[in-house]
Amino acid sequence: MYSDRTNGELIEILDRHSLLTFEAQVSLHNELKKRTVAIDLSGLEATITNKRIQIRNLEYLKDFGFQAEISADGLIVTRTQEALLTDVLAVIVGLLVFFLGVFGCINLAYIFINGDELDVFTLTYKFAMAALVFIGFSFFSGLHRLFDFYGFELSKFNGSVSLKKRFDVKLEKIKIDPTDIHLDEKENVLSLKLGHDTIFTSNASNLLQTLTLQELVKELKA
C-alpha cells in the first residue's frame, strides 16, 4: 500500500495515523519496520494493539448491528438497541415517503386524465414525487431486519452452542453443531452461516469486521 511513498511521506502519514483504516495502519507499520526508519512507532503500535484487543472482545460486531457479552462461561450475541431503533425509524420514514409517492402517482394520473398543460419544471416535479414510491420501498428493508432479528440470540455456554432466530416465520431456538458454522464471502458480502442458512452478514471489504467475524467463529468452535 505504501511501497511507492518516500520516507518523508510515510512520516507525514504516521502523524495522521488515527485517521487511517485498520488495514492502512497495519500496512504503514509494516512498511516503516521494513525500511527501518528511525521514528517513534509507539503511538501507531498502541493503536493497532488496542484494535486487536477490541477484535478479540468482538466489539466491532456493533458495526453491523450486534453486540457480544463475554463471560467466563461463554458468550451471547444479540441485536443492539441502536440497530433496532434504526430499523424502526427506517420503516417509519419508508411509510411516509411511500405515501407521498402514492399521492404523487395519483396527482400525476389526474394530469393525464384531465389533459392539463404543464411546463417542463412542474411535470418533472410531479414525476419526481411519483418516483418516491420506489424510494419508499427501499426503506422497507428495515421491516425485514426487524422481523428477522427480533428476539435473535446466538450463544455458547459450557461448550453448548444455540441459536434463536426466525428461519421461516416462527422464532425458534435450536442447538448447533459448531462444525456447521462457517464464513462465506460473495460479492463483497461476508456471511456467517449455519450450513446453508445465513445467520447475519457484514462488509467483506472492512478488515475489522472480517477479523471480528473470524474471531467469533473461532470462539464458537473452541
C-alpha positions as CSV (number, residue, x, y, z in Angstrom):
1,M,0.0,0.0,0.0
2,Y,2.9,2.4,0.8
3,S,5.7,0.9,-1.2
4,D,5.9,3.9,-3.7
5,R,6.0,6.5,-0.9
6,T,9.2,8.2,0.3
7,N,10.3,8.0,3.9
8,G,9.3,11.7,4.4
9,E,5.8,11.0,3.1
10,L,5.4,8.0,5.4
11,I,6.4,10.1,8.4
12,E,3.8,12.7,7.4
13,I,1.2,9.9,7.2
14,L,2.3,8.5,10.5
15,D,1.5,11.8,12.2
16,R,-2.1,11.3,11.0
17,H,-2.4,7.6,11.5
18,S,-5.5,7.9,13.7
19,L,-7.4,8.9,10.5
20,L,-6.4,5.7,8.7
21,T,-8.4,2.4,8.4
22,F,-7.1,-0.5,10.4
23,E,-5.7,-2.2,7.3
24,A,-3.9,1.0,6.3
25,Q,-2.4,1.3,9.8
26,V,-1.1,-2.2,9.7
27,S,0.4,-1.7,6.2
28,L,2.0,1.6,7.3
29,H,3.6,-0.1,10.4
30,N,4.9,-3.0,8.3
31,E,6.4,-0.6,5.7
32,L,8.1,1.5,8.3
33,K,9.5,-1.5,10.1
34,K,10.7,-3.0,6.8
35,R,12.6,0.2,5.9
36,T,14.0,0.5,9.5
37,V,13.0,4.2,9.5
38,A,14.3,5.9,12.7
39,I,11.0,7.1,14.0
40,D,8.9,6.5,17.2
41,L,6.2,4.0,16.3
42,S,4.8,3.6,19.8
43,G,1.6,5.6,19.1
44,L,0.8,3.6,15.9
45,E,1.6,0.3,17.7
46,A,-0.6,1.2,20.6
47,T,-3.5,2.0,18.3
48,I,-3.1,-1.3,16.4
49,T,-2.8,-3.3,19.7
50,N,-5.9,-1.6,21.1
51,K,-7.9,-2.5,18.0
52,R,-6.7,-6.1,18.1
53,I,-7.9,-6.3,21.7
54,Q,-11.3,-4.9,20.6
55,I,-11.4,-7.5,17.8
56,R,-10.8,-10.3,20.3
57,N,-13.6,-8.9,22.5
58,L,-15.9,-8.8,19.5
59,E,-16.6,-5.1,19.9
60,Y,-16.8,-4.5,16.2
61,L,-19.9,-6.6,15.9
62,K,-21.7,-3.3,16.7
63,D,-20.6,-2.0,13.3
64,F,-23.3,-4.2,11.7
65,G,-25.9,-4.1,14.5
66,F,-24.9,-6.8,17.0
67,Q,-23.2,-6.9,20.4
68,A,-21.4,-9.7,22.4
69,E,-21.4,-10.3,26.1
70,I,-18.4,-12.4,27.1
71,S,-18.1,-14.2,30.4
72,A,-16.1,-17.0,31.9
73,D,-18.8,-19.5,31.0
74,G,-19.2,-18.4,27.3
75,L,-20.7,-15.6,25.2
76,I,-24.0,-14.4,23.9
77,V,-24.6,-12.3,20.8
78,T,-27.7,-10.2,20.4
79,R,-29.0,-7.3,18.3
80,T,-28.1,-3.8,19.6
81,Q,-30.9,-1.4,20.7
82,E,-29.4,1.2,18.3
83,A,-29.8,-1.2,15.4
84,L,-33.4,-1.9,16.4
85,L,-34.2,1.8,16.6
86,T,-32.6,2.4,13.2
87,D,-34.8,-0.3,11.6
88,V,-37.9,1.2,13.3
89,L,-37.0,4.7,12.0
90,A,-36.3,3.3,8.5
91,V,-39.8,1.7,8.4
92,I,-41.5,5.0,9.6
93,V,-39.6,7.1,7.1
94,G,-40.3,4.5,4.4
95,L,-44.0,4.6,5.0
96,L,-44.1,8.4,4.9
97,V,-42.1,8.5,1.6
98,F,-44.2,5.7,0.2
99,F,-47.5,7.5,0.9
100,L,-46.0,10.7,-0.6
101,G,-45.2,8.7,-3.7
102,V,-48.7,7.3,-3.9
103,F,-50.1,10.8,-3.6
104,G,-47.7,11.9,-6.4
105,C,-48.8,9.0,-8.6
106,I,-52.5,9.9,-8.2
107,N,-51.7,13.5,-8.9
108,L,-49.7,12.6,-12.0
109,A,-52.5,10.4,-13.2
110,Y,-55.1,13.2,-12.9
111,I,-52.9,15.4,-15.1
112,F,-53.0,12.9,-18.0
113,I,-56.7,12.2,-17.4
114,N,-57.7,15.9,-17.4
115,G,-55.3,16.8,-20.2
116,D,-53.8,19.7,-18.2
117,E,-51.0,21.6,-19.9
118,L,-47.9,21.9,-17.8
119,D,-44.4,23.4,-18.1
120,V,-41.4,21.1,-18.0
121,F,-40.4,22.0,-14.4
122,T,-43.8,21.2,-13.0
123,L,-44.0,17.9,-14.9
124,T,-40.6,16.9,-13.8
125,Y,-41.5,17.7,-10.2
126,K,-44.7,15.6,-10.4
127,F,-42.7,12.7,-11.9
128,A,-40.2,13.0,-9.1
129,M,-43.0,12.9,-6.5
130,A,-44.4,9.8,-8.1
131,A,-40.9,8.2,-8.0
132,L,-40.9,8.4,-4.2
133,V,-43.0,5.2,-4.2
134,F,-39.8,3.3,-5.3
135,I,-37.6,5.1,-2.8
136,G,-40.1,4.3,0.0
137,F,-39.9,0.6,-0.9
138,S,-36.1,0.7,-0.4
139,F,-36.7,1.8,3.3
140,F,-38.8,-1.3,3.9
141,S,-35.6,-3.4,4.3
142,G,-35.7,-2.3,7.9
143,L,-39.0,-4.1,8.3
144,H,-37.3,-7.3,7.0
145,R,-34.5,-6.9,9.5
146,L,-36.9,-6.2,12.4
147,F,-38.8,-9.4,11.6
148,D,-35.7,-11.5,11.1
149,F,-33.8,-10.4,14.2
150,Y,-36.5,-9.7,16.8
151,G,-35.5,-12.0,19.7
152,F,-32.2,-13.0,18.0
153,E,-29.7,-14.7,20.2
154,L,-26.5,-16.6,19.3
155,S,-24.9,-18.1,22.4
156,K,-22.3,-20.5,23.7
157,F,-22.3,-21.7,27.3
158,N,-20.3,-24.6,28.7
159,G,-19.4,-25.8,25.2
160,S,-23.1,-25.9,24.1
161,V,-23.9,-23.6,21.1
162,S,-27.5,-22.5,20.4
163,L,-29.2,-20.0,18.1
164,K,-32.6,-18.3,18.4
165,K,-33.7,-16.8,15.1
166,R,-36.6,-16.8,12.6
167,F,-35.7,-19.1,9.8
168,D,-39.2,-19.1,8.3
169,V,-41.9,-17.3,10.4
170,K,-41.7,-18.8,13.9
171,L,-39.0,-17.8,16.3
172,E,-37.0,-21.0,17.0
173,K,-34.2,-21.9,19.4
174,I,-32.0,-24.7,18.1
175,K,-28.9,-26.4,19.2
176,I,-26.0,-26.0,16.8
177,D,-23.1,-28.3,15.9
178,P,-20.2,-25.8,15.9
179,T,-18.7,-27.6,12.8
180,D,-21.7,-26.4,10.8
181,I,-20.7,-22.7,11.4
182,H,-18.6,-21.1,8.7
183,L,-17.9,-17.9,6.8
184,D,-18.8,-17.4,3.2
185,E,-17.8,-14.4,1.1
186,K,-19.7,-13.5,-2.1
187,E,-19.9,-10.2,-3.9
188,N,-18.2,-8.2,-1.2
189,V,-20.6,-9.6,1.5
190,L,-19.2,-11.8,4.3
191,S,-21.8,-14.1,5.7
192,L,-21.8,-16.0,9.0
193,K,-23.6,-19.2,8.0
194,L,-25.1,-22.3,9.7
195,G,-24.9,-24.9,7.0
196,H,-26.8,-23.3,4.0
197,D,-28.6,-20.7,6.2
198,T,-27.3,-17.2,6.8
199,I,-27.2,-16.0,10.4
200,F,-26.1,-12.5,9.6
201,T,-23.8,-10.6,7.2
202,S,-21.1,-8.0,7.2
203,N,-18.9,-5.9,4.8
204,A,-16.2,-8.2,3.4
205,S,-14.0,-5.2,2.4
206,N,-13.9,-4.0,6.0
207,L,-10.9,-5.7,7.7
208,L,-12.1,-5.0,11.2
209,Q,-15.5,-6.6,10.5
210,T,-13.9,-9.6,8.7
211,L,-11.4,-10.2,11.6
212,T,-14.2,-9.9,14.1
213,L,-16.4,-12.5,12.4
214,Q,-13.3,-14.8,12.1
215,E,-12.8,-14.3,15.9
216,L,-16.5,-15.1,16.6
217,V,-16.3,-18.3,14.6
218,K,-13.2,-19.3,16.4
219,E,-14.9,-18.6,19.8
220,L,-17.9,-20.7,18.8
221,K,-15.8,-23.6,17.6
222,A,-13.4,-23.6,20.5
